[in-house]
Every structure is written in structure tokens, then in C-alpha cells.
């Protein structure tokens, strides 16, 4: 057979399999499994046979030896009790008797399972009869009837049952020995068959796996050639990579320049947003200051005229001169002196009111214009809100196109907070300005209203600014804090106000800003500022 396999190995038809190495390897592996499957099965059967010998036959042999031993012990102790009368022998008898009963029960079960002894019932019956006779012997000994006890032990009945018991035990041992020899012989044949199959399998598999090994060597050789070709290709690729790296370096330099330009553009846009806020601020200030200045400017002419008239009256007056008195009366009547005396205090009061208004505006401007402060300081949030409202007063007032906007203030007793006051004012300016624009675009049936609420928790100060303007849809709310996003027409907004406000609240104050809105129902903004910003950062650094 081995020569036939070698012939098949060198057969030209078989060489075609080299063109299909996967099929050859799979076929060889399948052949290996087919050949070794019976071997595994036979090995399992051999193991089961050996295990059966251990669990049953060897155990039966051991139990049979124990039965013979315990039976001899019982017989001996019975005779010694009869001959000596010593009670200890009876105690030993009853101590050994349960052990014999237990061993007999196990032997009976195993014998029935293995079908070793068909006469086990007779043997057990003999054991029971012997136990009855021996019990009777002990009873007679207790009654001091030694001769009768000796007669039972020497009697034919005792000898008969003893012979049956001994013969049954001997026959059981012989059958156990025969079955052991049979099992060992079967086990030996199984081992020989396993060895034969193993040898045959090796004879069949050696040529097949030799061919697989040859194919593997050819594969390794081809792999080495491919590796050499790959290394050559890698060298060419390295040159291309170097060239590409130089190009990428040049591109990166161009991108860096473009990034610098974008950063400059961003800075210009941020500055544009600041200038937009500044323009709105200047417009508000100009409008607010213009009214009191007009009061003063309009009244200055009257004050000048009144002053000249009064000076002329004073120059004309000379005490004791009747002519001068007549002239004075004439001038009083000409200049309407009584009216001047009544109107001049009113004009002066109007000018005083105008100057007070200018002082309030300037104070609000000072409170608001802290945009470039680099250090945090303690600030009153309500003061910042009032300053912002003062600057936006002209936007809140009515005109030919809109009704006046009502500001509802629901202030709580909140403590001062450590923050960047100018930046917080910038956020308030952006949010309130957006609320004013939203109300102006809405033109609702209900009176336009902005409600500002403040409250304090253990850790934060919260400000809510609610308007009844046009509101926003879900898509607009998602993009609310994105740079360059605006709901205003082109040219009316930079789209940076809310983005800058978000960074001011989250990055520079570790706070929050968010909004909830429903289209046609208005918008509510929430600002949340930590009460102990400095302490939180210090604890974070430690």
C-alpha cells in the first residue's frame, strides 16, 4: 500500500493539485479526520471498558473477598463464644454482622447489573439461615445451654447452609475472575486494533502531508520573492512619499497663511460686532443726551434776553430819581418784567433737569463701558441691567411705527457677584436688543412687554429675559449660538452677538446661557452666573 501511495504522489495527474493548493490542504485535513475518527472511537470504547472493569468487576472482586472475610469472622466469633462463653465475642459478632449485610447488598446489586451470579439469591438465603442459627446459638448460650448450642453449630443443617454459602461465594469469585479475564482480553484487542489503525493512518497521511509541506515550501519561496519585490516597490514609494511630504509641507505653509488670514478676519468680525454694539450704544446716548441738551440750548436764548433786560433795568434804576423811576416802570412794562420774573425760575429748573438727565446718562455710560476690564470685580447685577435699559431707552420708547415697550422688573434680593462687569453688560445688551428687535418685528395685538426676572440659588445668580416677540422655530434655536447666525435681514446683523455672549458666559464666567422659544409666542433667555467664580477656579487649580 505504501508503494501505491508513493506512486500516486508522483503521478502526473496528481501534480494538477498543485495548481489548487487550497483543495489539497482541505482534502488532506479531511483524510486526517476520517482516519483518526475510528481511532478516537476505539480509544473511547477502550476507556469505557477499562472504566467498567474498575467500577464493577474489580469492585465485585473486592466485595467478594470482604464477604468471605466477614463470614469467617462471624463463624469464628460464634465458635469462640460457644467454647469460651466470653461476651466480647458476641459483641464482636454483632459489630461485624451489619458490615457483612451492607457488603452483601452492594454485591447483590452489582451482580444483578453485570449478570455474574444467577445463584446470588440462594447465597443470600444461606446467609440469612446461618444468621438465624447463630442468633439461636447466642440465645442458648445466654440460657446456659452450651451443649445444645454446640449441637446446632455441629449439626447437619448448619453445615448444609454453610456449604451452600461457601459454594455460592466460590462460584461468584470464579465468575468474577472469568469476566475480568474476558474484559482484559477485549481491552487488549481494542488496544491492538488502535495501534494497527494508528500505524495505517500514519502510512496514509505521511505522503499527503509531505506533499502539503512541499507546497508550503513553494509558498514560502514565492512569498520571499514577493517580499523582495515589495521592498523594491517600497523604496520607490519612499521617494514618492518624500516628494509628497515636501508638497504637503508647502500646502501646510499655505494653509497656515490662510489660517492667519482667517484669524485676522475673525478678529475684524469680532471688532465689527463690538463696533456694532458701540454704534447702537452711541445712537442711544446721542438720542438721550439730545433732549436735555435741546432743553438747555433752547432756554439759553431766553435766559440771555432776560439777563440783558434785567441788566438794562438795573442800570436805569437810580434811587430817588423820579425820571428814572418812570423810565424803570416803562422798561418793566416793555420787557414784561412780571412774566420774566415768573418764567426765569422755570427756565432755570428746566436747565437743571436737563443737566441731571445728562449726569444720569453719563453715570450709566460709565457703568456700562467696562468692556476692556481685564480683572474680575464685585458687581451689582441690577445696576448693570438698569444701565443697559438706560442706554436702550430710545429703543423702548414709542414712535410713529411702534408702541412703547413696557419693562416689567421682577427683581429678587440677590447678592453682588464677582465677574467681569463690562462683559456681563455686553451680554445683557445683546439679549435685550434682540428682544426689542423681536418685538418690533412681531407687532402683536397685546402690548409689547419685556419681563426681566432675577433670583439667587445657593451657587448661582439667575437672570431671565422674556419677550412676547416673534419667537423662533426649532431649527433657529439649534443654531442660535453659532457664529454668523442671524435671523435679521442681510446687512442688519453680524451674527456674532449671541456667539460672543455664549463664550463670555461659558468660558470666562463658567456659567450658562440658554433659550426657549416658540414661534409666535416669544422667547425667554436664561443667564446663570456662579456666585463664587473666583473660589471655584481657585479650588479647581488646587
FILOVO-745673 format. One line per 10 residues: number of its first residue (from 0); for each residue x, y, z of C-alpha. Coordinates in pm, whole numbers. Example, Ala and Ser with C-alpha at 12.3 -4.5 7.8 and 13.67 -1.06 7.14 Angstrom:
<nodes>
0	1230:-450:780 | 1367:-106:714
</nodes>
This chain:
<nodes>
0	0:0:0 | 285:238:82 | 431:188:-267 | 91:262:-416 | 72:586:-221 | 419:689:-341 | 311:613:-697 | 8:834:-652 | 232:1108:-514 | 449:1111:-828
10	158:1059:-1064 | 138:1348:-1318 | -237:1363:-1266 | -183:1437:-900 | 52:1723:-982 | -251:1914:-1109 | -350:1957:-745 | -51:2188:-702 | -244:2444:-900 | -517:2422:-636
20	-332:2417:-300 | -644:2501:-100 | -822:2190:-224 | -517:1976:-149 | -484:2106:207 | -857:2068:273 | -855:1715:127 | -557:1615:339 | -718:1759:652 | -1042:1574:573
30	-848:1249:523 | -680:1305:860 | -1015:1346:1029 | -1162:1040:856 | -868:822:958 | -845:941:1315 | -1219:934:1386 | -1229:549:1424 | -915:569:1635 | -1079:818:1867
40	-1392:600:1882 | -1195:285:1964 | -990:468:2225 | -1314:587:2384 | -1451:231:2384 | -1130:102:2541 | -1153:367:2807 | -1515:276:2879 | -1423:-94:2904 | -1138:-24:3142
50	-1359:206:3346 | -1624:-70:3361 | -1362:-315:3486 | -1259:-69:3755 | -1611:23:3862 | -1775:-322:3853 | -1554:-629:3819 | -1273:-508:4043 | -1528:-382:4294 | -1712:-717:4287
60	-1384:-897:4346 | -1311:-669:4639 | -1661:-718:4782 | -1637:-1096:4743 | -1314:-1100:4941 | -1477:-887:5211 | -1779:-1123:5225 | -1553:-1426:5277 | -1356:-1240:5541 | -1662:-1119:5733
70	-1822:-1468:5710 | -1513:-1631:5853 | -1504:-1372:6130 | -1869:-1440:6218 | -1817:-1817:6219 | -1505:-1785:6432 | -1665:-1547:6684 | -1968:-1780:6714 | -1747:-2082:6793 | -1535:-1880:7035
80	-1848:-1757:7212 | -1970:-2117:7248 | -1637:-2256:7363 | -1529:-1974:7595 | -1857:-1810:7694 | -1689:-1467:7669 | -1945:-1194:7596 | -1691:-988:7399 | -1710:-1240:7116 | -2084:-1185:7089
90	-2030:-808:7083 | -1778:-850:6804 | -2026:-1070:6616 | -2295:-803:6621 | -2040:-540:6530 | -1928:-730:6217 | -2273:-854:6113 | -2402:-512:5980 | -2085:-474:5774 | -2145:-813:5611
100	-2508:-721:5541 | -2403:-394:5376 | -2136:-563:5162 | -2381:-836:5058 | -2637:-575:4949 | -2383:-391:4731 | -2253:-719:4586 | -2608:-828:4505 | -2676:-502:4320 | -2355:-519:4115
110	-2400:-889:4043 | -2751:-825:3911 | -2624:-541:3689 | -2338:-749:3546 | -2529:-1081:3543 | -2237:-1256:3713 | -2414:-1481:3963 | -2753:-1637:3898 | -2743:-1815:4238 | -2695:-1498:4442
120	-3045:-1540:4587 | -2958:-1884:4725 | -2634:-1749:4868 | -2820:-1468:5040 | -3079:-1716:5169 | -2798:-1930:5312 | -2653:-1622:5480 | -2991:-1544:5637 | -3031:-1906:5764 | -2680:-1903:5910
130	-2760:-1574:6083 | -3076:-1727:6233 | -2889:-2033:6357 | -2609:-1823:6504 | -2863:-1600:6675 | -3025:-1910:6824 | -2681:-2023:6943 | -2630:-1692:7125 | -2975:-1725:7283 | -2893:-2078:7411
140	-2560:-1962:7548 | -2740:-1689:7745 | -2967:-1965:7887 | -2654:-2164:7977 | -2740:-2441:7729 | -2393:-2479:7587 | -2440:-2840:7467 | -2747:-2751:7261 | -2560:-2455:7113 | -2267:-2682:7020
150	-2514:-2924:6867 | -2651:-2653:6637 | -2305:-2549:6520 | -2208:-2914:6463 | -2544:-3008:6315 | -2614:-3105:5957 | -2844:-2807:5892 | -2574:-2556:5986 | -2319:-2746:5776 | -2563:-2761:5481
160	-2628:-2387:5478 | -2260:-2321:5536 | -2174:-2536:5235 | -2432:-2355:5019 | -2294:-2018:5130 | -1929:-2115:5070 | -2008:-2277:4734 | -2202:-1969:4618 | -1919:-1737:4722 | -1660:-1955:4546
170	-1872:-1972:4229 | -1918:-1594:4235 | -1544:-1542:4265 | -1483:-1777:3973 | -1731:-1590:3752 | -1580:-1259:3855 | -1236:-1390:3762 | -1364:-1518:3427 | -1533:-1187:3346 | -1220:-995:3445
180	-1012:-1208:3211 | -1269:-1159:2934 | -1273:-780:2982 | -894:-764:2988 | -880:-969:2668 | -1130:-734:2500 | -931:-436:2619 | -612:-591:2480 | -775:-648:2140 | -901:-291:2133
190	-552:-161:2206 | -406:-376:1929 | -672:-252:1687 | -598:109:1787 | -227:54:1727 | -298:-102:1387 | -527:182:1282 | -275:439:1404 | 2:277:1201 | -217:258:892
200	-321:621:936 | 40:733:954 | 123:534:640 | -160:708:458 | -101:1056:594 | 278:1082:562 | 274:1114:179 | -22:1351:184 | 132:1583:441 | 468:1559:264
210	301:1699:-44 | 139:1972:166 | 481:2053:316 | 629:2075:-31 | 356:2315:-135 | 418:2517:180 | 788:2544:97 | 698:2661:-253 | 459:2913:-99 | 732:3043:133
220	968:3076:-163 | 707:3269:-360 | 640:3480:-52 | 1009:3569:-21 | 1016:3672:-386 | 705:3881:-332 | 866:4035:-24 | 1173:4132:-227 | 953:4286:-495 | 756:4464:-225
230	1074:4609:-74 | 1175:4741:-414 | 831:4892:-453 | 858:5041:-102 | 1182:5212:-198 | 1009:5370:-495 | 718:5464:-271 | 955:5626:-20 | 1076:5855:-294 | 718:5937:-384
240	635:5987:-15 | 928:6227:27 | 809:6423:-273 | 453:6419:-142 | 577:6527:203 | 751:6828:53 | 432:6915:-133 | 228:6871:186 | 474:7089:377 | 426:7358:116
250	49:7314:134 | 62:7331:514 | 253:7656:491 | -14:7791:259 | -285:7668:496 | -111:7835:790 | -105:8161:598 | -471:8115:514 | -543:8039:880 | -365:8357:984
260	-578:8548:736 | -892:8380:872 | -792:8469:1227 | -736:8828:1119 | -1077:8822:951 | -1233:8676:1264 | -1074:8948:1476 | -1209:9206:1234 | -1554:9049:1254 | -1542:9048:1634
270	-1430:9408:1623 | -1714:9474:1380 | -1957:9321:1630 | -1814:9540:1903 | -1839:9843:1680 | -2198:9746:1600 | -2274:9738:1973 | -2080:10061:2013 | -2279:10221:1730 | -2602:10115:1898
280	-2464:10250:2226 | -2364:10583:2070 | -2702:10615:1899 | -2878:10564:2230 | -2653:10810:2409 | -2694:11070:2134 | -3071:11036:2150 | -3084:11052:2528 | -2842:11344:2563 | -3001:11533:2272
290	-3326:11602:2461 | -3173:11765:2773 | -2920:11949:2554 | -3210:12087:2347 | -3374:12199:2671 | -3063:12388:2772 | -2990:12521:2420 | -3344:12646:2367 | -3357:12815:2705 | -3016:12983:2677
300	-3155:13246:2433 | -3438:13333:2669 | -3203:13346:2968 | -2971:13580:2769 | -3254:13808:2672 | -3393:13805:3023 | -3050:13883:3162 | -2995:14175:2923 | -3337:14316:3004 | -3274:14281:3375
310	-2931:14444:3343 | -3079:14732:3149 | -3349:14768:3410 | -3090:14762:3685 | -2875:15023:3507 | -3174:15253:3458 | -3278:15235:3819 | -3148:15518:4041 | -3292:15563:4386 | -3472:15897:4444
320	-3485:15986:4073 | -3847:16032:3963 | -3750:16035:3599 | -3554:15712:3645 | -3849:15556:3824 | -4073:15645:3533 | -3819:15506:3292 | -3793:15189:3503 | -4167:15141:3500 | -4166:15190:3126
330	-3894:14927:3081 | -4075:14682:3309 | -4382:14717:3102 | -4186:14694:2776 | -3996:14379:2879 | -4294:14229:3060 | -4094:14218:3381 | -4360:14028:3575 | -4357:13747:3317 | -3975:13735:3317
340	-3969:13716:3693 | -4215:13424:3680 | -4064:13241:3378 | -3692:13267:3464 | -3706:13021:3762 | -3893:12774:3540 | -3626:12802:3271 | -3351:12755:3527 | -3536:12450:3668 | -3568:12306:3316
350	-3197:12354:3261 | -3127:12188:3598 | -3345:11890:3497 | -3155:11862:3169 | -2818:11863:3342 | -2941:11598:3591 | -3052:11383:3300 | -2712:11421:3135 | -2545:11319:3462 | -2761:11004:3482
360	-2676:10912:3125 | -2306:10969:3183 | -2321:10758:3503 | -2498:10477:3317 | -2239:10503:3042 | -1959:10473:3298 | -2125:10165:3450 | -2173:10009:3108 | -1843:10098:2944 | -1625:9836:3119
370	-1573:9614:2815 | -1194:9618:2834 | -1153:9548:3206 | -909:9256:3247 | -979:9180:3613 | -1284:9044:3784 | -1451:9256:4047 | -1761:9255:4258 | -2060:9397:4071 | -2431:9457:4121
380	-2627:9272:3853 | -2929:9500:3893 | -2709:9804:3834 | -2585:9652:3507 | -2942:9581:3396 | -3052:9938:3476 | -2754:10085:3289 | -2835:9875:2984 | -3201:9978:2992 | -3097:10344:3027
390	-2881:10323:2715 | -3156:10142:2521 | -3425:10384:2642 | -3476:10538:2299 | -3535:10189:2151 | -3801:10123:2413 | -3987:10449:2352 | -4279:10478:2112 | -4271:10637:1769 | -4488:10653:1461
400	-4413:10289:1373 | -4443:10116:1711 | -4589:10129:2058 | -4371:10181:2367 | -4224:9862:2513 | -4313:9802:2877 | -4033:9674:3101 | -4157:9456:3388 | -3895:9407:3657 | -3924:9117:3899
410	-3607:9161:4099 | -3518:8939:4394 | -3281:9028:4674 | -2960:8890:4522 | -2602:8944:4638 | -2327:9107:4436 | -2121:8864:4227 | -1756:8851:4126 | -1746:8879:3745 | -1628:9086:3451
420	-1894:9361:3473 | -1833:9503:3127 | -1866:9162:2961 | -2185:9085:3153 | -2322:9423:3039 | -2233:9331:2680 | -2432:9006:2713 | -2729:9197:2861 | -2707:9450:2576 | -2712:9171:2313
430	-3002:8979:2470 | -3222:9283:2544 | -3151:9433:2199 | -3258:9106:2037 | -3575:9108:2248 | -3653:9465:2133 | -3595:9369:1767 | -3814:9058:1804 | -4098:9266:1948 | -4061:9529:1675
440	-4088:9257:1407 | -4387:9089:1571 | -4636:9378:1612 | -4859:9171:1841 | -5212:9255:1944 | -5110:9255:2310 | -4892:9537:2447 | -4520:9476:2378 | -4356:9368:2702 | -4013:9255:2823
450	-4005:9086:3164 | -3672:9076:3349 | -3653:8841:3649 | -3362:8782:3886 | -3322:8519:4154 | -3048:8357:4359 | -2968:7996:4449 | -2700:7861:4679 | -2447:7853:4397 | -2567:8081:4114
460	-2736:8407:4018 | -3004:8359:3752 | -3140:8625:3515 | -3431:8558:3279 | -3528:8799:2999 | -3866:8718:2843 | -4028:8891:2547 | -4357:8846:2361 | -4195:8887:2020 | -4199:8670:1708
470	-4018:8374:1868 | -3805:8112:1690 | -3859:7768:1540 | -3658:7458:1641 | -3400:7491:1362 | -3327:7852:1455 | -3288:7757:1822 | -3034:7486:1732 | -2815:7741:1551 | -2876:8028:1793
480	-2523:8039:1938 | -2337:7951:1617 | -2106:8220:1477 | -2253:8430:1193 | -2607:8300:1251 | -2873:8572:1245 | -3247:8592:1188 | -3221:8952:1070 | -3218:9058:703 | -2885:9082:521
490	-2689:9387:630 | -2873:9430:963 | -2671:9194:1181 | -2325:9038:1206 | -2447:8711:1359 | -2177:8729:1627 | -2370:8878:1920 | -2507:8552:2060 | -2187:8361:1979 | -1977:8615:2172
500	-2232:8614:2456 | -2211:8232:2476 | -1831:8242:2506 | -1847:8520:2767 | -2089:8319:2983 | -1936:7971:2946 | -1563:8031:2903 | -1498:8348:3101 | -1758:8301:3376 | -1804:7919:3388
510	-2175:7994:3367 | -2458:7910:3129 | -2679:8080:2874 | -2972:7910:2703 | -3305:7999:2547 | -3651:7853:2499 | -3877:7982:2229 | -4194:7905:2039 | -4273:8059:1705 | -4525:8340:1752
520	-4517:8309:2134 | -4195:8491:2223 | -3856:8390:2363 | -3704:8355:2710 | -3328:8375:2770 | -3167:8249:3090 | -2829:8367:3216 | -2664:8179:3503 | -2356:8322:3679 | -2166:8141:3959
530	-2182:8329:4288 | -1825:8235:4382 | -1643:8235:4049 | -1303:8316:4200 | -1332:8050:4471 | -1439:7782:4219 | -1137:7849:3997 | -905:7851:4297 | -1039:7516:4417 | -1004:7377:4064
540	-639:7486:4048 | -560:7337:4389
</nodes>
